Amino acid sequence: MAQFVDKVRITVQAGHGGNGCMSFRREKYVAAGGPDGGDGGHGGSVVLRVDTGMTTLMDFRYKRKYTAQPGGNGQGSNMKGKNGEDLIIKVPLGTVVRDEETGDVIHDMSDETDYVLAKGGRGGWGNQHFATPTRQAPRFAKAGLPGECHDVVLELKLLADVGLVGFPNVGKSTLLSVVSAARPKIANYHFTTLVPNLGVVYLGEGESFVMADIPGIIEGASQGVGLGHDFLRHIDRCRLVVHIVDAAGSEGRDPVEDFITINEELSQYSPDLAARPMIAVANKLDILQDPENLTRLREYTESLGIPLYEMSAATHRGTDELMRVVYDRLRELPPITVYEPEYVRPLPEAGSVEDLTIREEDGVWLVDAPWMERLIADINFDDYESRMYFDRQLRKCGLFERLEELGIEKGDTVSIYDIEFDYEP
């Protein structure tokens, strides 16, 4: 059996933009060939795409860094560099993307819409962009901007309406195999189920729901004992918890104590999960020897306001009736949880003016620095507030004072990558 992997850390790097080209026309019969350096191509983005055929994050176990293609450099004759191809990363439906450092949700891949996780860098301008009536031979071009880079955690949370919980070997897998087309491994020993199993339960036309068999939880699961801790996350989204209990006590355990223990584990893992709507199911009635076990279990669950239903998954007794009860209960509950984005990308900060490289070419003051690349890449220049933030960062780092020290004059052009403006003291 392939190993089940449902949580991984990866690094994604979008492609860098290509550099602009500095070139001039060199044609025999063109007396005054002007600048014709083309722009660099944009870097490819890293895009997440749902693959409904994937059920695990196993593909990410051995490859942890994903880099999109960079943009091509511009060339002469106004030839723009080729845009880098986007890198498509396929993930299972239900994958939650979190920022590694903060743990905040970046995006929930709960539908089949693509998501751009890291945006490619813009290509640099060729020298054709810098030609003016007074600057007819600009001898400079711009470098491309870097693509975004993220360290993220991918966490698979199954999109199931119903989660089956209970001690190992209480009949969860058997029930799933009886009421759906799922074929989980079934055997008479603990932890037969090593991975969560999904099954679609069809009751009739337009009546269906998804049910997940979660590997057996034992006492201490919320602290990592057994398998439960690894898989409890898969019932985080479930709208209804179906708690199956071995009413026959076939392994020498007390059904009421089993019920209490599992609920305590759910509560310790997540109070929200423990508060989820629940129904209890007394299984293995075909081998029930002591009816008092069933009576005590019913009295206890009903004292908590949790209805108890009876069945024998092995003989199919009561299974159809139970699925109808589950479906009717689901109709009263809100839809499956979709995690809202929490992550807010930190605002870029200006670095030191000492790190800036400033040079003057034909009345154009060219400014660049590694931190300036990051600042430019994160600013939305179509938004007024973003432009004002950019201006404040330039003033904060002392750029304008430095330009004045170097002799900039009113009306000179300041060029920062693909941003240009006239200097006004």
N, C-alpha and C positions, 0 to 999 in steps of 0.2 A: 504494500500500500504506500502511495506517495505521501511524504510527510506533509502535514497540514500546517501552513504558516499563515498567521492572521495579523501579524504586527511586524513592521520593518521600518528601518530608517534609511532614507536615501538622500543623495545630494543631486539637485538638478541645476544645470548651467545652460542658460540660453546662449545662442550664438552671438558673437561680437559683430558689430557692423563693420563693413569693409571700408578701407580708407579711400578718400577722394584722390583724384589724380591731378597732377600739375602737368599740363601739356599745352603746346601751341601748334597751330596748323603750320605744316611745312610743305606747301604745295608750290610747284614751279611757277604756275601762272596766277597765284594769289599774292598780290603785292603786300598786303597787310594782314596776314593770317593772325587772327586773334586767339585767345585762350580757348581750348576745347577739351579740357580735362573733365572726364565724367565722374559722377558721384559713385560712392561705394554702395554696395547692396546692403539691404537690411539683414541682420542676423536672424536665424530661425528661432522660433519660440518652442518651449516645451509644453506640450498639450496632453492632458489626461483624457482618455476615452474609455468608456465602459465597454467591456467585452462580456456579454451575457453567458458566454461559454466558460468563463473563468470562475472557479469557486474557491481559490486560495491565492495567497500572495507569494507562492513558492518561487515564481519567476524572479523575484527580487532578492532571493536568499544569497546569491553569489555575485550579483552585479549590483553595486550600490551607487555608482555615479553615472549620470545620464547627461550627455552634452549635445546640444543641438548644433547644426552646421553654421559656421560663420558666413557672413556675407562676403562676396567677392569684391576685390578692389576695382575702382573705376579705371578706365583706360582712355587713351586719346580718342579723338574724333567723337567726343561727347558720348562715349560708350559707358553706360552705367554698369556697375558690377552686378553679378547675379545675386539675387536674394538667397539666403541660406534656407534650406528646407526645414520645415518644422519637424521636431522629433515627437512622434506619437507614442505615448506610453499607455498601454492597455491595463486596466485594473478591473477587478470584479465589481459588480453592482453592490452598492452598500459600503464602499470604501470611504472612510472619513480621513481627510488630509489635515494634519495639524502641524503648526510651527514647532520645530524640535525644542527651541529654547524656552518658549512660553507655554507650550501645550495648548494654545488657543486654536480653535477650529478655523482653518482657512477655507475649506469647501467640503461639502458632502456630496459624493457621487451617487446620489440616490435616484437619478434618472439617467437617460441616455444622451444628455447634452454635454458636449465637449467643454473642457475648462482649461484656459491658458494659465498654467502654473508659474511660468517664467517667461517674460516677454523679451524677444530678441532686441539687440541694440540697433539704433538707427545708423544708417550709413553716413560717412563723412561727405562733405561737399567737395566737388572738384573746383579747380580754379575758374571755370566758366562762370560760377555764381558771383565771383568777386569783381568782375569787370564792370567799370562805370565809365562815363565819358571822360573823367579825369584820371582814371586808373585803368588803362587799356591793356596792361600786361601784368596782371597779378601773378607773382611767382610763389604762390603758396596755395595749399589745399588743406583740407581738414581730415583728421583721423576719425575713424568710426567710434561709436560709443559702445561700451561694454554691455553685454546682455545681463539680465537679472540672474541672481544665484540664490537658491534657497536650500536650507537643510530642513527636511520635513519628515514626519512620521506618517506612514500609511497604516491605518487600522481598519480591519474589516469587521463590520457589524452587520450581521445578516438582516435582510429585509423580510422578516417573518411577522405575520400577524399574531401567531400563537407560539409560545415557548413551552415545551414540555420539560418539567424539572422533577427531580426526585432522586433517591439513592440509586446507586448502580443496581441493575438487574431487577427493577420493579416493573418492567414491561413497556418502557417508553418506545424503544425501537420496534417492538412487536406491534404496538398500536399504530405507529407511523406506517409500517408495512401493510397493515390491514386496511387502512382508510385512504391510502394514497398509492401512487405508482412507485414511490421510493422503495429501494431495496437495501436497507442498512444491514450490516452484519449482525446476526443474532446468535447468541450462545449463552450457556448457563454459567457465566463467570463474570466477575467484576471487570469493568472497563472494557467490555466487548466493543463499545462505541468509543473510538479514539478521536473522531472528528465530528463536528456538528453535521447533521443530515437534514436536508430540506425536503419537504413533500408538499404537493399541491392537493388539497382535498376538494373534490368536486361533489356537490350535493345535487346539482341539477343545472339547467340552463341559466347562466348568469349568477349562479350561486357557488362561490368557491373562496378559499382562503389558503394562505401559506402557513405551514406549521413546521417548527424546527425542533428536532430531538437534540437536546443539549447533553453532552457526555456527563456521566454520573457525578453528582456533587456529593461530597462526604463532609463529615465534621472537620472544620479547619480549612475548608476550600477557599474562603475569602482571604486566608493568610498564605495561600499557595500550596496547601496540602492536596495531594491527589491531582485530578485533572480539572476540577471545577473552576479554579481561579483563572485558568487559561481561557476558558470558554464562556464564563458568565457574561462577558461583554456582548455575546451574540443574542442575549435576550434583552439588551438595553432598549431596543426599539419595539419589542413586542407590546401589543396592545392588551393582551390577555395572557396570564400565566396559568397553565394547567398543571396542577401539582398532583402527581401520581404516587400513590402509597400502596405498598404491599400489605393489603388488609389481612392476608393469611399469615403474616409473620413467618414466611417460609424459611427465612435465614436466621430465625431466632431473635429478631428485633421486635420492638413494640411499635405498632403503627402510629400511635399518638406521639411517642417520642421521636419517631422518624419525621413526622410532620413538623414538630416544633424545631428540630435540629436544622432542617433544610431552610425553614423560614428565617431562622436566626442567621444562617450563612448569607441568605439574600440580603437581609437587613444590614449586615456588616459590610457587605460589598457595596451596596447602594441603597440608602434609605428610600430613594425615589422608586427603585425597582421593587422594594418590599411593599410599597404602597400601591403598586399596580393592581388592577382588578384580577382576582384569582378565583378559580373554582377547583375543588378537590375531587379526586377520583379514587375510589377504592377498587383496586385491581386484584386479580387472582382469586376471584370468588369461587372459581371451579375447584379450588383446593382448600377452601376455607374450612377449618376444623372447629374453630371457636367463634361462634356468632357474637360473643361478647366483645371481641376485637372491633368488629364493625359497628356495634352499638356505641362503644366508647369513642371511636373516631368520629362518628356522626355527631354525637353530643358536643364534642370539643370543637369541631369545625363550625357547627351552626352557632355555637356560643360566640364565635368571632364574626358571625355574619357571612361565612363562606359556605355556599351550598356544597353538598357532597353527592356525587353520582356513583353508581355501581356499574362495574363491567368485568368481563373476563376477556382480555385481548386475545388470549390463546384460542378461545372457542368462539370469538366474535360476538359474544353476548353483550348487548348494551352499547356496542361501539357506534352503530349508526345513530342511535338516539343521542349519544354524547356529542357527536359531530353536529347534529342539528341544534343542540343546546348551545354549543360553542359559536356556531354561525349566527344564531339569533342574538347572542350576547355581543358579538363583534359589531353588529349593526347599530348598537346603542353607543359604541365607543368612538372617540375621535380617530382620525387616520394615523398611520404609522408616523413616528417622530422623524422629522428631517432636521438635522442640526444646522442652526443658523451660524453664519460666519461670525467669529469673535476677533479674529486677528486684525490688528491695525498695523500696517507697515510703519516702522519708525521714520519720522521725518529726517531727511538727510541734513547733515550739519556741515557748515563751511569749515575747511581746515585752515592751516596757517598760510599767511601771505608769503612766508619764506619758501613755501613749497611751489609757488607759482612760477611758471616760465612765461616771461613777457618779452615779446619782440615786436618791433615796428617795421612794417612793409608798406611803403607808398601811402602813408597816412592811415594805415589800418593797424591797430594794436591787437596782436594775436595773444590770447591768454589761454593757457592750459595747465593742468595738473591732474594727477590721479584722483584726488578728491573732487575736483571740479567735474570730472567725467561722471562720477556717481551722482553728484548734485544735479547736473543737467539731465541725466537719464531718468531721474525720479520726479521731475517737475512737469506738470501739465500746463503748457504755455497757452492753452486755450482758455484757462480758468484765471480770472482776475486775481483771486486770493492767492493762487499758486505763484503768479508772476510777482505779486507784492512780497511774498515770502522769499522768492529768489533774490529780489532787490535787497531785502534786509540782510540776507546771508552775505551778499557781496559787500555791503557796507560794514557788516560785522567783522569780516576778515581783513578789512583795511585795503581792499583792492583799489578804490578810487584815490586814496591818499598816495598809494604806491605809483599809480599812473601819473599823478600830478608831479611827483618827484622825478619821474622819467621824462617829463616834458610834454605830456598830452595837452592838446589844445581843444577849445570848444569847437564842436563840429567834426572832430576826428571820429573815426569809426572804431568801436570796440567789438572784436569778434571772438566769441567763446564757443568753439565747436560750431554748431549750426545756428547759433544765435548771434545776431548783429544788432547794434543800436548806436546812435550818435551820442557822443559824450556831451553832457550838459553839466557844468560845474554847479 
